[in-house]
Amino acid sequence: MRGLQLLLAAAALTAALAFKAPATRRGAAQTAALWFVGAGIAQAGTPTVQNVEALGEKAHRLREAVRKNGPASKMRAEKELETVLKPLQAAMEVVAGSNKEAKTQALLMKGHMLELNQALKANDWKPYTSKTTGETYPGGKPERELEEVEETLEDYLRVI
């Protein structure tokens, strides 16, 4: 049964990736709904704050794994960029509705995902020390970007 669920989730995700939604709120909601079906988060409908929180918890667990395992977690980080972080960002946009502060946080999330992707492609796993805070990240720049993801989500949840 699990294999069938994975196959259906993969098919739904493929459909979501191929779907070109119009630049409307309804189009964005449809795209996010397809993402959630593909990610196994929801059966149908518009994402909720609870969906955002659940995906945020998965992002937190990813950061913990990156901090603990460093480069050994690269494949997981690449996979969850697609299966957790992209659906999280899409859901944030939809749930934000007309809340401008929340929409801004959803856009900031997109930037952190791009920077995470760059760090993964560059294999930038050496411990990183922030010039601003002085904090050291054993998981390198990927861990730092995942911390930014968490902080952005916290800001988003405060304003939503």
LOPA-871335 format. One record per residue: residue number from 1; x, y, z of N, C-alpha, C in turn. Coordinates in nm, 3 decimals, decimal comma, m for minus. Layout:
! residues N
   resi     neast    nnorth       nup    caeast   canorth      caup     ceast    cnorth       cup
    NUM         X         Y         Z         X         Y         Z         X         Y         Z
...
This chain:
! residues 160
   resi     neast    nnorth       nup    caeast   canorth      caup     ceast    cnorth       cup
      1     0,083    m0,119     0,000     0,000     0,000     0,000     0,087     0,126     0,000
      2     0,197     0,124     0,078     0,286     0,241     0,085     0,344     0,272    m0,053
      3     0,380     0,168    m0,129     0,435     0,189    m0,262     0,335     0,259    m0,353
      4     0,208     0,221    m0,343     0,103     0,285    m0,423     0,089     0,431    m0,383
      5     0,093     0,459    m0,252     0,083     0,598    m0,206     0,199     0,681    m0,260
      6     0,319     0,625    m0,257     0,435     0,696    m0,308     0,421     0,721    m0,458
      7     0,372     0,621    m0,530     0,353     0,636    m0,674     0,251     0,746    m0,703
      8     0,141     0,747    m0,630     0,038     0,850    m0,649     0,092     0,988    m0,612
      9     0,169     0,995    m0,503     0,227     1,123    m0,463     0,324     1,174    m0,569
     10     0,404     1,085    m0,624     0,499     1,125    m0,729     0,424     1,174    m0,853
     11     0,317     1,105    m0,890     0,239     1,147    m1,006     0,175     1,284    m0,982
     12     0,123     1,306    m0,861     0,062     1,435    m0,830     0,166     1,546    m0,829
     13     0,285     1,516    m0,776     0,391     1,616    m0,774     0,435     1,651    m0,916
     14     0,445     1,550    m1,001     0,481     1,574    m1,141     0,376     1,663    m1,207
     15     0,252     1,636    m1,180     0,144     1,719    m1,235     0,154     1,862    m1,183
     16     0,187     1,876    m1,054     0,200     2,011    m0,997     0,314     2,087    m1,062
     17     0,424     2,019    m1,088     0,538     2,084    m1,152     0,507     2,126    m1,295
     18     0,426     2,047    m1,364     0,393     2,077    m1,504     0,282     2,182    m1,515
     19     0,207     2,201    m1,407     0,092     2,291    m1,407     0,138     2,436    m1,413
     20     0,089     2,511    m1,506     0,121     2,654    m1,518    m0,003     2,732    m1,476
     21    m0,007     2,770    m1,349    m0,124     2,839    m1,296    m0,125     2,985    m1,340
     22    m0,242     3,039    m1,362    m0,250     3,182    m1,393    m0,206     3,262    m1,270
     23    m0,168     3,386    m1,293    m0,119     3,471    m1,184    m0,237     3,528    m1,106
     24    m0,319     3,442    m1,052    m0,433     3,483    m0,973    m0,429     3,410    m0,840
     25    m0,505     3,458    m0,745    m0,512     3,392    m0,615    m0,565     3,248    m0,631
     26    m0,665     3,231    m0,717    m0,721     3,097    m0,739    m0,616     3,005    m0,802
     27    m0,542     3,057    m0,901    m0,437     2,978    m0,964    m0,331     2,938    m0,864
     28    m0,293     3,029    m0,775    m0,194     2,998    m0,672    m0,249     2,891    m0,577
     29    m0,377     2,902    m0,542    m0,437     2,803    m0,452    m0,440     2,665    m0,518
     30    m0,470     2,661    m0,647    m0,471     2,533    m0,717    m0,332     2,472    m0,721
     31    m0,232     2,554    m0,747    m0,094     2,504    m0,751    m0,055     2,450    m0,615
     32    m0,083     2,526    m0,509    m0,048     2,480    m0,375    m0,123     2,352    m0,339
     33    m0,250     2,342    m0,378    m0,326     2,220    m0,349    m0,261     2,100    m0,416
     34    m0,215     2,117    m0,540    m0,146     2,007    m0,608    m0,016     1,972    m0,537
     35     0,057     2,072    m0,490     0,180     2,046    m0,415     0,149     1,962    m0,291
     36     0,042     2,000    m0,221     0,009     1,929    m0,098    m0,034     1,787    m0,123
     37    m0,105     1,764    m0,229    m0,141     1,627    m0,263    m0,013     1,549    m0,293
     38     0,077     1,608    m0,371     0,204     1,543    m0,405     0,289     1,517    m0,283
     39     0,284     1,606    m0,186     0,364     1,590    m0,066     0,293     1,504     0,038
     40     0,170     1,461     0,008     0,097     1,377     0,102     0,044     1,453     0,222
     41     0,032     1,585     0,212    m0,011     1,666     0,325    m0,163     1,679     0,330
     42    m0,224     1,693     0,216    m0,369     1,714     0,213    m0,427     1,635     0,097
     43    m0,550     1,602     0,110    m0,617     1,528     0,004    m0,663     1,622    m0,106
     44    m0,711     1,738    m0,070    m0,757     1,836    m0,167    m0,785     1,965    m0,093
     45    m0,809     2,070    m0,166    m0,846     2,195    m0,104    m0,729     2,289    m0,084
     46    m0,759     2,398    m0,019    m0,663     2,504     0,003    m0,581     2,474     0,129
     47    m0,450     2,502     0,126    m0,367     2,479     0,243    m0,411     2,566     0,361
     48    m0,379     2,520     0,480    m0,417     2,589     0,603    m0,292     2,625     0,683
     49    m0,310     2,703     0,786    m0,200     2,736     0,876    m0,144     2,607     0,937
     50    m0,231     2,510     0,963    m0,184     2,383     1,019    m0,091     2,311     0,921
     51    m0,120     2,319     0,792    m0,031     2,260     0,692     0,104     2,330     0,695
     52     0,102     2,462     0,704     0,225     2,540     0,710     0,307     2,498     0,833
     53     0,240     2,486     0,947     0,309     2,446     1,070     0,368     2,306     1,059
     54     0,294     2,212     1,000     0,343     2,075     0,985     0,466     2,071     0,895
     55     0,463     2,145     0,786     0,579     2,150     0,698     0,695     2,222     0,767
     56     0,665     2,322     0,848     0,768     2,392     0,923     0,838     2,298     1,021
     57     0,764     2,208     1,081     0,824     2,109     1,172     0,918     2,017     1,096
     58     0,879     1,979     0,976     0,968     1,896     0,893     1,095     1,972     0,856
     59     1,081     2,101     0,828     1,199     2,183     0,797     1,292     2,192     0,917
     60     1,233     2,201     1,036     1,314     2,205     1,158     1,392     2,075     1,176
     61     1,326     1,962     1,153     1,396     1,832     1,165     1,506     1,820     1,060
     62     1,486     1,878     0,943     1,591     1,878     0,841     1,712     1,958     0,890
     63     1,687     2,073     0,948     1,799     2,152     0,999     1,877     2,075     1,106
     64     1,805     2,008     1,195     1,873     1,928     1,298     1,962     1,821     1,233
     65     1,912     1,756     1,129     1,990     1,651     1,061     2,113     1,711     0,994
     66     2,098     1,826     0,931     2,210     1,891     0,864     2,315     1,932     0,968
     67     2,270     1,984     1,080     2,363     2,025     1,186     2,441     1,905     1,239
     68     2,371     1,795     1,258     2,432     1,675     1,316     2,519     1,599     1,215
     69     2,471     1,585     1,092     2,535     1,495     0,996     2,610     1,565     0,883
     70     2,597     1,696     0,871     2,669     1,769     0,767     2,648     1,712     0,628
     71     2,758     1,687     0,555     2,747     1,644     0,415     2,673     1,511     0,397
     72     2,667     1,430     0,501     2,595     1,302     0,491     2,444     1,325     0,472
     73     2,398     1,445     0,500     2,255     1,474     0,485     2,224     1,548     0,355
     74     2,321     1,556     0,264     2,301     1,632     0,139     2,183     1,579     0,057
     75     2,177     1,447     0,038     2,067     1,392    m0,044     1,933     1,422     0,020
     76     1,925     1,410     0,152     1,800     1,439     0,221     1,764     1,586     0,203
     77     1,864     1,674     0,216     1,838     1,817     0,202     1,790     1,851     0,060
     78     1,852     1,790    m0,040     1,808     1,814    m0,178     1,666     1,765    m0,200
     79     1,636     1,649    m0,146     1,501     1,593    m0,161     1,398     1,680    m0,089
     80     1,428     1,719     0,035     1,331     1,794     0,113     1,320     1,940     0,069
     81     1,417     1,988    m0,005     1,401     2,120    m0,067     1,279     2,114    m0,160
     82     1,266     2,003    m0,232     1,154     1,985    m0,326     1,024     1,941    m0,256
     83     1,035     1,850    m0,159     0,915     1,789    m0,102     0,864     1,856     0,025
     84     0,945     1,941     0,086     0,903     2,009     0,209     0,906     2,161     0,191
     85     1,023     2,214     0,153     1,039     2,359     0,151     0,959     2,427     0,040
     86     0,958     2,370    m0,080     0,878     2,431    m0,187     0,728     2,427    m0,156
     87     0,675     2,314    m0,109     0,534     2,315    m0,069     0,508     2,412     0,048
     88     0,604     2,423     0,141     0,590     2,517     0,253     0,577     2,659     0,200
     89     0,665     2,698     0,110     0,663     2,834     0,057     0,534     2,860    m0,022
     90     0,492     2,763    m0,100     0,367     2,778    m0,177     0,248     2,793    m0,083
     91     0,244     2,714     0,023     0,135     2,723     0,120     0,136     2,857     0,192
     92     0,255     2,905     0,225     0,266     3,035     0,291     0,205     3,145     0,205
     93     0,232     3,142     0,076     0,177     3,242    m0,015     0,024     3,237    m0,017
     94    m0,030     3,117    m0,025    m0,176     3,102    m0,034    m0,242     3,141     0,097
     95    m0,189     3,091     0,208    m0,250     3,119     0,339    m0,241     3,268     0,372
     96    m0,137     3,335     0,324    m0,119     3,478     0,352    m0,235     3,561     0,301
     97    m0,298     3,516     0,192    m0,410     3,593     0,137    m0,369     3,735     0,108
     98    m0,440     3,832     0,166    m0,410     3,973     0,140    m0,322     4,035     0,249
     99    m0,272     3,954     0,340    m0,185     4,002     0,448    m0,047     4,033     0,389
    100    m0,016     4,162     0,373     0,107     4,204     0,307     0,232     4,160     0,383
    101     0,228     4,166     0,516     0,345     4,124     0,595     0,372     3,975     0,575
    102     0,266     3,896     0,576     0,282     3,751     0,556     0,330     3,722     0,414
    103     0,277     3,793     0,315     0,323     3,775     0,177     0,472     3,805     0,164
    104     0,518     3,909     0,234     0,660     3,944     0,232     0,743     3,830     0,289
    105     0,698     3,771     0,398     0,772     3,658     0,458     0,775     3,539     0,363
    106     0,665     3,515     0,291     0,661     3,405     0,194     0,763     3,430     0,082
    107     0,778     3,553     0,040     0,877     3,586    m0,063     1,019     3,574    m0,009
    108     1,040     3,615     0,115     1,172     3,597     0,177     1,209     3,449     0,184
    109     1,108     3,366     0,210     1,131     3,221     0,217     1,186     3,171     0,084
    110     1,132     3,221    m0,026     1,178     3,181    m0,158     1,327     3,213    m0,175
    111     1,369     3,328    m0,126     1,509     3,367    m0,133     1,599     3,273    m0,053
    112     1,554     3,234     0,065     1,633     3,141     0,147     1,644     3,004     0,081
    113     1,537     2,963     0,013     1,542     2,836    m0,058     1,643     2,842    m0,172
    114     1,650     2,953    m0,243     1,748     2,969    m0,351     1,890     2,964    m0,295
    115     1,911     3,031    m0,182     2,044     3,030    m0,122     2,080     2,891    m0,070
    116     1,983     2,819    m0,015     2,008     2,682     0,029     2,047     2,596    m0,091
    117     1,975     2,610    m0,199     2,005     2,534    m0,320     2,147     2,564    m0,368
    118     2,187     2,690    m0,366     2,322     2,727    m0,406     2,426     2,661    m0,315
    119     2,403     2,666    m0,185     2,497     2,607    m0,089     2,508     2,456    m0,110
    120     2,396     2,391    m0,141     2,399     2,246    m0,166     2,477     2,216    m0,293
    121     2,453     2,293    m0,398     2,523     2,270    m0,524     2,673     2,296    m0,511
    122     2,710     2,392    m0,426     2,851     2,427    m0,407     2,919     2,333    m0,307
    123     2,843     2,241    m0,247     2,898     2,152    m0,143     2,966     2,231    m0,033
    124     2,900     2,337     0,012     2,957     2,428     0,110     2,925     2,382     0,253
    125     2,990     2,274     0,293     2,960     2,209     0,422     3,059     2,243     0,532
    126     3,165     2,316     0,501     3,262     2,346     0,606     3,193     2,434     0,712
    127     3,231     2,416     0,839     3,168     2,498     0,943     3,173     2,645     0,906
    128     3,060     2,712     0,928     3,045     2,852     0,888     3,022     2,936     1,012
    129     3,093     3,048     1,021     3,073     3,142     1,130     3,016     3,270     1,073
    130     2,902     3,309     1,127     2,834     3,431     1,081     2,917     3,554     1,118
    131     2,938     3,640     1,022     3,010     3,765     1,047     2,926     3,860     1,133
    132     2,794     3,846     1,122     2,703     3,935     1,194     2,687     3,894     1,340
    133     2,657     3,766     1,363     2,626     3,721     1,499     2,742     3,651     1,568
    134     2,838     3,603     1,489     2,950     3,527     1,547     2,915     3,382     1,574
    135     2,792     3,344     1,545     2,748     3,206     1,569     2,810     3,112     1,466
    136     2,849     2,992     1,512     2,910     2,893     1,424     2,807     2,786     1,391
    137     2,807     2,745     1,263     2,714     2,645     1,213     2,794     2,523     1,167
    138     2,792     2,414     1,246     2,868     2,293     1,207     2,822     2,236     1,073
    139     2,696     2,258     1,035     2,643     2,209     0,909     2,670     2,303     0,793
    140     2,757     2,402     0,813     2,795     2,493     0,707     2,683     2,586     0,663
    141     2,696     2,636     0,542     2,597     2,730     0,490     2,458     2,667     0,472
    142     2,449     2,536     0,439     2,313     2,479     0,434     2,241     2,492     0,568
    143     2,312     2,468     0,678     2,248     2,482     0,809     2,207     2,628     0,833
    144     2,294     2,721     0,796     2,263     2,863     0,815     2,137     2,902     0,738
    145     2,125     2,855     0,615     2,005     2,887     0,537     1,880     2,822     0,595
    146     1,896     2,702     0,649     1,780     2,637     0,713     1,740     2,711     0,840
    147     1,836     2,771     0,909     1,802     2,855     1,024     1,722     2,976     0,975
    148     1,762     3,034     0,863     1,688     3,146     0,806     1,546     3,104     0,770
    149     1,531     2,982     0,717     1,397     2,929     0,687     1,313     2,926     0,814
    150     1,370     2,874     0,923     1,297     2,866     1,050     1,259     3,005     1,101
    151     1,353     3,098     1,097     1,326     3,233     1,147     1,220     3,303     1,063
    152     1,226     3,284     0,932     1,126     3,344     0,844     0,989     3,286     0,872
    153     0,983     3,155     0,894     0,855     3,092     0,926     0,800     3,144     1,059
    154     0,886     3,161     1,159     0,842     3,217     1,288     0,784     3,356     1,268
    155     0,851     3,440     1,190     0,801     3,575     1,161     0,667     3,568     1,090
    156     0,656     3,477     0,994     0,532     3,458     0,918     0,416     3,421     1,012
    157     0,441     3,324     1,099     0,335     3,277     1,189     0,294     3,385     1,290
    158     0,384     3,477     1,322     0,350     3,588     1,412     0,253     3,685     1,347
    159     0,265     3,702     1,214     0,183     3,804     1,148     0,059     3,749     1,081
    160     0,050     3,620     1,068    m0,064     3,561     0,996    m0,189     3,561     1,083
